[in-house]
Amino acid sequence: MRLHTANDVRMKVRRLREGHGYIMTVEIISVGTEILLGNIVNTNAAYLAEKCAAIGLSCYYQEVVGDNEERLTGILQTALARADVVLLSGGLGPTQDDLTKETAAKVLGRELYLHEPSKAAIADFFRKRGTEITENNWKQAMVPEGCIVVDNPNGTAPGIIMEDKGRHVLLMPGPPDELIPMFENAMIPYLNSLQPGIIYSQTVKVCGVGESKVEAMVEDLIREQSNPTIATYAKTGEVHLRVTARAADEKEAKKLVKPYVKELKGRFGNHVYTTQEEVTLEKAVIDLLLANHLTVGTVESCTGGLLAARLINVPGVSEVFKTGYITYSNKSKRKLLGIKKTMLEKYGAVSPQIAKEMAKGAALFGKADVTVGITGVAGPDGGSEEKPVGLVYIACNVCGRINVKECHFSGNRMKIRESSVSSALSLMRESILAYYSEVTFGKKS
Amino acid sequence: MRLHTANDVRMKVRRLREGHGYIMTVEIISVGTEILLGNIVNTNAAYLAEKCAAIGLSCYYQEVVGDNEERLTGILQTALARADVVLLSGGLGPTQDDLTKETAAKVLGRELYLHEPSKAAIADFFRKRGTEITENNWKQAMVPEGCIVVDNPNGTAPGIIMEDKGRHVLLMPGPPDELIPMFENAMIPYLNSLQPGIIYSQTVKVCGVGESKVEAMVEDLIREQSNPTIATYAKTGEVHLRVTARAADEKEAKKLVKPYVKELKGRFGNHVYTTQEEVTLEKAVIDLLLANHLTVGTVESCTGGLLAARLINVPGVSEVFKTGYITYSNKSKRKLLGIKKTMLEKYGAVSPQIAKEMAKGAALFGKADVTVGITGVAGPDGGSEEKPVGLVYIACNVCGRINVKECHFSGNRMKIRESSVSSALSLMRESILAYYSEVTFGKKS
């Protein structure tokens, strides 16, 4: 069955390659009553949509439907009538409520059979965890005739690929820590194999430049785009620019993408913190610290530990992170960092002077090369005409040279704090880069 | 037009009230290419779904569609054929791309006209911000004939309610900070007015008990439920139980809900941290500290500031929060908290002993009544057979009495850290409550 199907795929691929230029469409169906009830946010759909866009599939519809055979049947039939690829996530669990696989098989007129390798994998999964298998778990080893079975090393429900009259139905488990690795490792290569040529994309990540400015700066490129295309993705405090090309092979696609990435790097200069998909802004900062043998310390008031928490989310941070202080009260600013009471009274806790003193204090008491102080009004209370909610001062000290940035953020308390952290990371990068471009070699220490 | 429509609504309400027991269905359509591309996560749908469930509407389908007239028309027609209420969000902006209102009006056979109060509101909005109005903004003041216009104090696109053959189409702007207040203030009262009687719900929030245990403990109640219903919502480290009743008036509905809330409080005892919708676990902890005139300090290793950040997200925390330390390295544990090198060598940084020393150190150096120390292996590296990834020790010191909890979490680095923070908050509550139940009055200080 498997071989037969794989052969069909190859035939299909050949036909598709001949019809060069056709863009496949994908429809994303999320199955789960917990999404319909608003119990959880549908992050799977966003993840799948972004990945599908990156490999050149067009998505026109997404749906959410509960664990209900009749309604799922209707949704799936509609999707099959209008899309080349249908992604289904959720409803592959062991209970009677989970009926995505059974329903999809019925819609495509397939019987289920016991797939021995999946049965063995499930047994193995439970054995490793030292837990008992319940009888209903074997339901997860039943798969539709003529399907491709996809391993799930992170759970018990295998993934399923079915092909029917030129349509492709992909079933994946709902938990993101099972779905994401399965999609990356098995489904993306499969979907790439269906398309004429290949899709290659690279992301240029920019920080310290506002979204609208970034868009204005690439407007001409986007207006004239055909292959590659350029898409902008705004995140808190940063913007990602994805350059995507379609070509006969990877070499050719890379050749198409390269000049655009170079052009973007030229336009945004030092604001480009990475061109690697997996590198986050905090990782870029940590890497910069590691490369320069610098240690880091933080002092936070309104952000209350969020900056340290983001830095510490980078594995391997222990080599550079020294100490973090959370000095929410004026008293702790004085006690822990030795900031003078007269200064606090003169300038107020939310001031460029105090941000600077916080960064200095962290260097002195926390003994780190690069230190950051953040103080601001996160709201909803505590704002004034002179110092409104959203006013934040960030100071970054690199080996004694201190930069202070004044920011005005909007949104609720959490939004203001998250924006502050992103700005602090941008300022850290800028300050370290400026330090090394200004200080002549040997003068540093 | 408006009055005529309002009259229709009242007629409808009367008819519906007569047909007691009918549950209205709702379909949620999110319009936006940025959702189809996975550029943003569809939090609006989750928000609307949860709110609709809370007021007793049944949701069977959710859809996402781009800013495309043909496809939106198809989706809207399908939704109108199967749901009583259709919620549309997004696509109400001033550009040519925004066509939700125009499309919905066309589907329902209505012309648009210039709504003078909306025009005045838009002009006012721009005047207040001191920015120029561009000509295309007036498009947002055009509304369908015979609709109810809903004010939008947070943006320029008004909300729209249309009624057609017993169906209700509600249009809302996409930005959450416009959609949420509009839904709470105008759309929920409208939807409530359509239903026979009223819906009242109360949430019992439980911490420190696992999801499956909570479900087992209320299984009998859920099995026998009719009115009120009980639904469980699992969050990181906590479970929310929502009791929802439908009755002729609020008094009667509250009477139906009350014994169930009492029963749940009895079953979960001290694990119930609130029965108020807006109270978070961190807010409950801060309130408990305030009520007992206690101050708080934190020392974090693997969580790196996340616990402090969550506490500091509660407005008004400045009265209780003293100092937070982030001691990621052993050196900082020694320097800042005076933990002996011999202890760190003997037990290792991830041990109940060191968690205890961290909490003690925070009390001594940070001068707080309640202190928490967290140390653990967040992964992906750093785990061993003896101390695997996910092992976390949390110590809570209340005026010298210290509790230590050993936890085993699964998931990625971020998940393990978030679970640690939730467990720390639960432990803080438990420890403070236990302290006051054990210590006789007057003995405390």
Chai-1 contact restraints between the chains, C-beta under 6 A:
chainA,res_idxA,chainB,res_idxB,connection_type,confidence,min_distance_angstrom,max_distance_angstrom,comment,restraint_id
A,L36,B,C59,contact,1.0,0.0,6.0,A-B,restraint_1
A,L37,B,A49,contact,1.0,0.0,6.0,A-B,restraint_2
A,L37,B,A53,contact,1.0,0.0,6.0,A-B,restraint_3
A,G38,B,A46,contact,1.0,0.0,6.0,A-B,restraint_4
A,G38,B,A49,contact,1.0,0.0,6.0,A-B,restraint_5
A,G38,B,E50,contact,1.0,0.0,6.0,A-B,restraint_6
A,N39,B,Y233,contact,1.0,0.0,6.0,A-B,restraint_7
A,V41,B,T43,contact,1.0,0.0,6.0,A-B,restraint_8
A,V41,B,A46,contact,1.0,0.0,6.0,A-B,restraint_9
A,N42,B,N42,contact,1.0,0.0,6.0,A-B,restraint_10
A,T43,B,V41,contact,1.0,0.0,6.0,A-B,restraint_11
A,A46,B,G38,contact,1.0,0.0,6.0,A-B,restraint_12
A,A46,B,V41,contact,1.0,0.0,6.0,A-B,restraint_13
A,A49,B,L37,contact,1.0,0.0,6.0,A-B,restraint_14
A,A49,B,G38,contact,1.0,0.0,6.0,A-B,restraint_15
A,E50,B,G38,contact,1.0,0.0,6.0,A-B,restraint_16
A,A53,B,L37,contact,1.0,0.0,6.0,A-B,restraint_17
A,C59,B,L36,contact,1.0,0.0,6.0,A-B,restraint_18
A,Y60,B,R71,contact,1.0,0.0,6.0,A-B,restraint_19
A,Y61,B,V65,contact,1.0,0.0,6.0,A-B,restraint_20
A,Q62,B,V64,contact,1.0,0.0,6.0,A-B,restraint_21
A,E63,B,E63,contact,1.0,0.0,6.0,A-B,restraint_22
A,V64,B,Q62,contact,1.0,0.0,6.0,A-B,restraint_23
A,V65,B,Y61,contact,1.0,0.0,6.0,A-B,restraint_24
A,R71,B,Y60,contact,1.0,0.0,6.0,A-B,restraint_25
A,Y233,B,N39,contact,1.0,0.0,6.0,A-B,restraint_26
A,G304,B,A308,contact,1.0,0.0,6.0,A-B,restraint_27
A,G304,B,A309,contact,1.0,0.0,6.0,A-B,restraint_28
A,G304,B,I312,contact,1.0,0.0,6.0,A-B,restraint_29
A,G305,B,G305,contact,1.0,0.0,6.0,A-B,restraint_30
A,G305,B,A308,contact,1.0,0.0,6.0,A-B,restraint_31
A,G305,B,A309,contact,1.0,0.0,6.0,A-B,restraint_32
A,G305,B,G324,contact,1.0,0.0,6.0,A-B,restraint_33
A,L306,B,A309,contact,1.0,0.0,6.0,A-B,restraint_34
A,A308,B,G304,contact,1.0,0.0,6.0,A-B,restraint_35
A,A308,B,G305,contact,1.0,0.0,6.0,A-B,restraint_36
A,A308,B,I326,contact,1.0,0.0,6.0,A-B,restraint_37
A,A309,B,G304,contact,1.0,0.0,6.0,A-B,restraint_38
A,A309,B,G305,contact,1.0,0.0,6.0,A-B,restraint_39
A,A309,B,L306,contact,1.0,0.0,6.0,A-B,restraint_40
A,A309,B,A309,contact,1.0,0.0,6.0,A-B,restraint_41
A,I312,B,G304,contact,1.0,0.0,6.0,A-B,restraint_42
A,I312,B,Y328,contact,1.0,0.0,6.0,A-B,restraint_43
A,N313,B,M414,contact,1.0,0.0,6.0,A-B,restraint_44
A,P315,B,P380,contact,1.0,0.0,6.0,A-B,restraint_45
A,P315,B,D381,contact,1.0,0.0,6.0,A-B,restraint_46
A,S318,B,Y328,contact,1.0,0.0,6.0,A-B,restraint_47
A,F321,B,Y328,contact,1.0,0.0,6.0,A-B,restraint_48
A,T323,B,S332,contact,1.0,0.0,6.0,A-B,restraint_49
A,G324,B,G305,contact,1.0,0.0,6.0,A-B,restraint_50
A,G324,B,I326,contact,1.0,0.0,6.0,A-B,restraint_51
A,I326,B,A308,contact,1.0,0.0,6.0,A-B,restraint_52
A,I326,B,G324,contact,1.0,0.0,6.0,A-B,restraint_53
A,Y328,B,I312,contact,1.0,0.0,6.0,A-B,restraint_54
A,Y328,B,S318,contact,1.0,0.0,6.0,A-B,restraint_55
A,Y328,B,F321,contact,1.0,0.0,6.0,A-B,restraint_56
A,S329,B,S318,contact,1.0,0.0,6.0,A-B,restraint_57
A,S332,B,T323,contact,1.0,0.0,6.0,A-B,restraint_58
A,P380,B,P315,contact,1.0,0.0,6.0,A-B,restraint_59
A,D381,B,P315,contact,1.0,0.0,6.0,A-B,restraint_60
